[in-house]
Amino acid sequence: MLVKLTKDRLRKGMFIESVACPSEEFARRRFVLSSDRDLAAIVRSSASEVLINIALGLDPNGRPPETPIARSKGKAKSVEVGEAAEVRKIRDTLDQAKLALKTRLTDMVAGGPLDMDDLSAVADSNARTWRESAGIALEVTRLKSKDETTYVHSLAVSGMMTLLGRALGIDEETVAMLGVAGILHDIGKLLIPSEILNKPGTLTSGERAVIRNHPQAGYQLLKAYPGIPPLALDICRLHHEALDGSGYPLGLKRDQIDMPVRLSTVCDVFEALTSVRPYKRPWSSTEALHWMFARPQLFDRRLVIRLGSVLVDDPIV
Ligand SMILES: [Fe+2]
């Protein structure tokens, strides 16, 4: 739902993802273009192109978004320009959740104590956001700056895990635990030096090994806390396993991978594919779901189909 536009085609009501300036002269990003002042500032800047999100604002022809890329089933809600205030509200809520998660996770990585009730409250509040506004939350979390990627990704995965868990009829207590597991699943990435984690270009085999070790490193870190539920430990350690045994770190196969772990993998990969990254074209939700559906050797198809039914309008099968 992202479209590149020359700046002369910009108009108020569009949702700006980013302005491609060679310098930082227009550093603001991710906002509804609603003032003449901002419009003039972008036009004045040296940027030639602007990235707009047509799921959250007017398209290049001035049309409001007709259908959201995603919605919570039973809570269909069109994302229209008139709902810009709701988009702002969700963005602010998710920004706060990101900061809250960053504080908790960096404390844990530094060996600080764990307050499980507090962590559950962060996960519950995030789950509520996704339950009420999945379509907007999905769009808002697609774009991440490199220093916040892990936190925003974890919130998005956590939110989707709770949606999918609920859609599968899993009991509320377990769904809440899935939410906690989601916000903790990539904590091992915080132990990776940022020059490796954020390295542009090809990684050496040593660097790849460091990155592939993040599930095990996260598991070791979490295991030191007696209050972490076993489900969260499993999901942290095993979310990169694949049904055919080609995943890591243990190379487990089908029956050795429990359903909640499979569920986390499906949400994790879907979130990664649909994220906007500098090195790849962003995939739509439907493209990502079809890609995963075509790989039953890796992903549990039943869960891919169910995630599709929760997040997109058109069934994938
Ligand atoms: Fe991961």
Boltz pocket constraint, residues with backbone or C-beta under 6 A from the ligand:
constraints:
  - pocket:
      binder: B
      contacts: [[A, 185], [A, 186], [A, 214], [A, 239], [A, 240]]
      max_distance: 6.0
